[in-house]
Amino acid sequence: MTPVPDSSFNPQLPDADNHSISAGLGFLCKKNGHFLGLFECGHVGRGGLNPQAFGLDLAYQALIYEPRTVTGNLNPVAIPGSVNGVYHTVFHSGSINLRVNF
Protein backbone atom coordinates (compact mmCIF):
# COMPACT_ATOMS: atom_id res chain seq x y z
CA MET A 1 0.00 0.00 0.00
CA THR A 2 1.10 3.57 -0.59
CA PRO A 3 2.78 5.28 2.39
CA VAL A 4 1.15 8.65 1.59
CA PRO A 5 -2.13 9.11 3.52
CA ASP A 6 -5.11 10.91 1.96
CA SER A 7 -4.66 13.83 4.41
CA SER A 8 -1.27 14.81 2.89
CA PHE A 9 -1.74 13.62 -0.72
CA ASN A 10 -0.43 16.06 -3.35
CA PRO A 11 -1.36 15.50 -7.02
CA GLN A 12 1.93 17.07 -8.18
CA LEU A 13 3.64 13.88 -7.02
CA PRO A 14 1.02 11.14 -7.36
CA ASP A 15 1.57 8.10 -5.23
CA ALA A 16 -0.40 4.89 -5.42
CA ASP A 17 0.21 1.23 -6.09
CA ASN A 18 1.46 0.84 -9.65
CA HIS A 19 2.43 -1.61 -12.36
CA SER A 20 5.34 -1.10 -14.73
CA ILE A 21 5.63 -2.36 -18.30
CA SER A 22 8.96 -1.98 -20.11
CA ALA A 23 10.31 -2.91 -23.51
CA GLY A 24 13.60 -2.28 -25.27
CA LEU A 25 15.38 -3.01 -28.49
CA GLY A 26 19.01 -2.61 -29.51
CA PHE A 27 20.94 -2.70 -32.77
CA LEU A 28 24.72 -3.10 -32.98
CA CYS A 29 26.75 -2.84 -36.16
CA LYS A 30 30.30 -4.20 -36.14
CA LYS A 31 33.09 -4.53 -38.69
CA ASN A 32 31.97 -5.33 -42.27
CA GLY A 33 28.36 -4.39 -41.49
CA HIS A 34 26.21 -1.41 -42.46
CA PHE A 35 24.47 0.64 -39.76
CA LEU A 36 20.79 0.91 -40.75
CA GLY A 37 21.98 0.59 -44.33
CA LEU A 38 23.46 4.11 -44.16
CA PHE A 39 27.19 3.68 -43.58
CA GLU A 40 29.83 1.01 -43.11
CA CYS A 41 30.82 -0.03 -39.59
CA GLY A 42 34.29 -0.76 -38.22
CA HIS A 43 37.57 0.67 -39.48
CA VAL A 44 35.94 3.45 -41.53
CA GLY A 45 37.78 6.39 -39.99
CA ARG A 46 41.36 7.52 -40.23
CA GLY A 47 43.65 8.73 -37.50
CA GLY A 48 42.55 8.73 -33.85
CA LEU A 49 38.81 8.52 -34.55
CA ASN A 50 38.34 5.00 -35.81
CA PRO A 51 35.00 3.63 -34.53
CA GLN A 52 34.83 -0.16 -34.25
CA ALA A 53 31.04 -0.36 -33.90
CA PHE A 54 27.86 1.75 -33.85
CA GLY A 55 24.75 0.98 -31.82
CA LEU A 56 21.23 2.27 -31.43
CA ASP A 57 19.07 1.40 -28.41
CA LEU A 58 15.37 2.20 -27.97
CA ALA A 59 13.38 1.79 -24.75
CA TYR A 60 9.81 2.45 -23.57
CA GLN A 61 8.20 2.25 -20.15
CA ALA A 62 4.61 2.72 -18.98
CA LEU A 63 3.93 3.21 -15.28
CA ILE A 64 0.24 2.43 -14.68
CA TYR A 65 -1.09 3.51 -11.30
CA GLU A 66 -4.04 1.87 -9.59
CA PRO A 67 -7.00 4.29 -9.36
CA ARG A 68 -6.78 6.23 -6.10
CA THR A 69 -9.66 7.89 -4.26
CA VAL A 70 -8.62 10.75 -1.98
CA THR A 71 -10.95 12.02 0.77
CA GLY A 72 -10.29 14.31 3.73
CA ASN A 73 -7.22 16.02 2.25
CA LEU A 74 -5.72 18.76 4.46
CA ASN A 75 -3.23 20.19 1.93
CA PRO A 76 -2.42 23.72 3.22
CA VAL A 77 -1.30 24.98 -0.22
CA ALA A 78 -4.57 24.15 -1.97
CA ILE A 79 -8.10 25.10 -1.00
CA PRO A 80 -9.04 22.55 1.71
CA GLY A 81 -10.81 19.60 0.12
CA SER A 82 -9.97 20.70 -3.45
CA VAL A 83 -7.56 17.77 -3.88
CA ASN A 84 -10.23 15.22 -3.00
CA GLY A 85 -11.34 13.01 -5.86
CA VAL A 86 -10.44 9.96 -7.94
CA TYR A 87 -7.06 9.89 -9.69
CA HIS A 88 -6.23 7.75 -12.74
CA THR A 89 -2.55 8.19 -13.62
CA VAL A 90 -0.36 6.73 -16.36
CA PHE A 91 3.23 7.85 -17.07
CA HIS A 92 4.90 7.14 -20.42
CA SER A 93 8.64 7.47 -20.89
CA GLY A 94 11.01 6.60 -23.68
CA SER A 95 14.67 6.83 -24.50
CA ILE A 96 16.96 6.70 -27.51
CA ASN A 97 20.66 5.96 -27.10
CA LEU A 98 23.26 6.20 -29.85
CA ARG A 99 26.61 4.61 -29.05
CA VAL A 100 29.96 4.53 -30.77
CA ASN A 101 32.63 2.03 -29.73
CA PHE A 102 36.26 2.97 -30.41
Buried (B, 14 or more C-beta within 10 A) or exposed (E): EBEBEBEEBBBEEBBBEBEEEEEEEEEBBEEEBEBEEEEEBBEBEEEEEEBBBBBBBEBEBBBBBEEBEBEEBEBEEEEEEEBBEEBEBEEEEEEEEEEEEE
